[in-house]
Amino acid sequence: MNYEDRPLVHALEKFCQQRHVSFHVPGHKHGSLSGLPHELRQALAYDVTELTGLDDLHEPQEVIQQAQLKLAELYGSNKSFFLVNGSTVGNLAMLYATVRHGDTVLVQRNAHKSVFHALELTGARPIFLTPQWDESTQTAGHVTLESVKLALLQPTNVKAVVLTNPTYYGMANKELKEIIAYCHAQEIPVLVDEAHGAHFIVDESFPESALQLGADIVVQSAHKTLPAMTMGSFLHVHSDFVSTERVAHYLHMLQSSSPSYVVMASLDDARQYVESYTKEDTAYFQVYRKRLLQGLRSIPTIRVVEVDDALKLLVRVEGHTGFSLQEALESQGIYTELADLYQVLWVLPLVKNGYTDNQIDIIEKCRTAVDSLNQSESIVVPSNIFMPLLSVSTVVYLPNQLVGMKSEWKHIDEATGCIAAEAIVPYPPGIPLLCAGERVSQEHISQLGALLIAGSHFQGAINRKTSQIKVVVEENRGRLL
Ligand SMILES: Cc1ncc(COP(=O)(O)O)c(C=O)c1O
């Protein structure tokens, strides 16, 4: 591989070959002072800082600039950025760059917590869009064009629409193109958290990237599906409505002034991995996946659900929860991405032609895991009891207004009409039943009661034992908007 292929990787390699004397940060001095395991200590030789010839992420003019230009060219953006703090920092920067305090934004309700944090930090006013329920995966899906249209009928000046595509479970929004076109016709930018879709541009057998569909800012966790290091992500801007300079300004404020060269080099490498992905690689990946599917399906009682993203598989075993299946697989040394009530989620490797692993052994381990699971008592896995509430809803208090307000625990039977102090997110479905600052309705309470009886797991301000939720105390009422 030559210099042009991976400018930053090349510069880093060349620099480290010098074996220079370090009177600079970082303090581990090429790893020589580190007590980490041998292999990690060796790798610390590459953990350098902004030294001559290595450029600066915050003022890129040399190899980092070249690497980011290559990234932009590959993804077809106006400008692309390396992120060293995951899509988390990308989501923060994209909102900071687009909205100001008090501005209204439409937000897909099942957004990642970094989007909710961005709302709190910016002081933007969210209007939440409830996604549809996806039957095939038994998870929260996507918002529809209709709900976006409905929300835009409200007499407020919406400054941005924030969507998540694909879902964690690999389902793509089939109306994304139309939603983007509709918003653009009203000069509203669409910001897409594509954390799980950095690999979509590899081949048309994957869903289309939001960038290809016209989104203004797209954030991708390269580390989730491409061979990049954890925290390595991309942010792409391709917009007539959002200023690239504002994005750069906020990334400058939000990202470390000592970004990891190892993470950045892995981003340069991941970009090159995608760029060099050939038709033969795609064919090889498809054969790899097909063999894995055949092997899994040869195990009695396993059910595999395929989703829009070929890199993801959902694996279920009749009569057992995903949690027990995950435990059984882990006892055989097979670790999956996540488990829920119904299934475990597998993230496959985006393999290239020639990749080998011992699939026969993997299938045998799965067979042993499932056999042992089937020897335990089977249960009736409760079916989904999620009933979508209002497709469009808003808050009484903005997330940043809630900070510092007094809150109290209230039994759900007495909570109707109160204002939720924090979000309450039942799993499944993983959609906030209540977002912080929303007024609690009778429908919320009926759903909460049913979910508590069904034994749902929750994140947020709910005490399952006492059936209490955290609400804003009445004395704050004078501060209503
Ligand atoms: C949809 C979504 N967005 C953003 C993030 C944050 O990504 P990162 O871990 O790269 O910061 C995640 C992490 O799981 C996610 O699932």
PDBQT file of the ligand as one rigid body, heavy atoms in Angstrom, charges set to zero:
ROOT
HETATM    1  C1  LIG A 501     -28.095   5.250  17.252  1.00  0.00    +0.000 C 
HETATM    2  C2  LIG A 501     -26.842   5.609  17.986  1.00  0.00    +0.000 A 
HETATM    3  N1  LIG A 501     -26.364   6.853  17.881  1.00  0.00    +0.000 NA
HETATM    4  C3  LIG A 501     -25.237   7.232  18.503  1.00  0.00    +0.000 A 
HETATM    5  C4  LIG A 501     -24.535   6.348  19.277  1.00  0.00    +0.000 A 
HETATM    6  C5  LIG A 501     -23.279   6.808  19.946  1.00  0.00    +0.000 C 
HETATM    7  O1  LIG A 501     -22.220   6.318  19.202  1.00  0.00    +0.000 OA
HETATM    8  P1  LIG A 501     -20.721   6.276  19.738  1.00  0.00    +0.000 P 
HETATM    9  O2  LIG A 501     -20.621   5.059  20.582  1.00  0.00    +0.000 OA
HETATM   10  O3  LIG A 501     -19.932   6.154  18.461  1.00  0.00    +0.000 OA
HETATM   11  O4  LIG A 501     -20.460   7.517  20.467  1.00  0.00    +0.000 OA
HETATM   12  C6  LIG A 501     -24.985   5.030  19.415  1.00  0.00    +0.000 A 
HETATM   13  C7  LIG A 501     -24.256   4.069  20.260  1.00  0.00    +0.000 C 
HETATM   14  O5  LIG A 501     -24.622   2.970  20.477  1.00  0.00    +0.000 OA
HETATM   15  C8  LIG A 501     -26.176   4.650  18.761  1.00  0.00    +0.000 A 
HETATM   16  O6  LIG A 501     -26.660   3.411  18.861  1.00  0.00    +0.000 OA
ENDROOT
TORSDOF 0
